[in-house]
């Protein structure tokens, strides 16, 4: 299932053994969440790095970068690793 790729890419990251390399994946959906009917909550899809461009057009890019940095904030539900919060660039 494509929405699980965010987990697989972290497995690849771990196998690389280089803490300087960070791999992430995201799915950017043009389909509005209510049309999906997948039986998965929006929050759970967010945890799987699925972002809705139409429903959240003013914030999905901010969410993507925050999650990519592993930040735990108002944009995302969790961080994938225990790294320190990285400074914004």
Secondary structure, DSSP 4 states (H G I P E B T S, - for coil): -GGGHHHHHHHHHHHHT-TT------EEE-S-GGGT--S--HHHHHHTTEEETTTTTTTHHHHHHHHHTT--STT-S--SS-PPPPPP-
